[in-house]
Amino acid sequence: MKRLSNLALGLGASLLLAGTAQGAQEIELHEVSTDGVGESIGTVTVEDTDYGLLLTPDLSGLNAGMHGFHVHQNASCEPKEEGGETTPAGAAGGHLDPQDTGTHQGPYGEGHLGDLPVLMVDEEGNATTPVLAPRLEVADLEGRALMIHEGGDTYSDEPKLGGGAGRVACGAVGQ
């Protein structure tokens, strides 16, 4: 029942927003690891609407469940070594936070601008349910990266990794 409800919500949002969307852009996402950028897992189409940025994923090969989904500061998905530890897609930096809020409050709060709604992945590993980021527009993504995290998202600063956990997929925008 929950799955049908999520599907209906996504379809409803798509139908409602389809008539108001302009200038779609497609971003390819790739698996990431400490070894670098891997195979493509699909695309996320982004488009401006009267209600914010609509992100429509067409992704596969992910673990089922909720995943943290964010806009990160830099347009790079390369690993980064710091303090003897390598972080997959670490070159993307942290969440987009142009107001320097330093807080993780989710897409409807007043924290990081890059906080997006969670990405839902079905039992077959596919993510196709659109999400809406009301505080963003396509222009905000230029020179940034879309990131998918291993775990869900608490939309808070506690626990420390409330926004996801390890980085599993990334797409550089504007490169």
Salt bridges, closest charged atoms under 4 A:
GLU28 OE1 - HIS30 NE2 3.96
GLU82 OE1 - LYS80 NZ 3.73
ASP97 OD2 - HIS112 NE2 3.86
ASP115 OD1 - HIS95 ND1 3.09
ASP115 OD1 - HIS104 ND1 3.15
ASP115 OD1 - HIS112 ND1 3.52
GLU123 OE1 - ARG3 NH1 3.39
GLU124 OE1 - ARG3 NH2 3.68
ASP153 OD2 - HIS70 NE2 2.93
ASP153 OD1 - HIS104 NE2 2.84
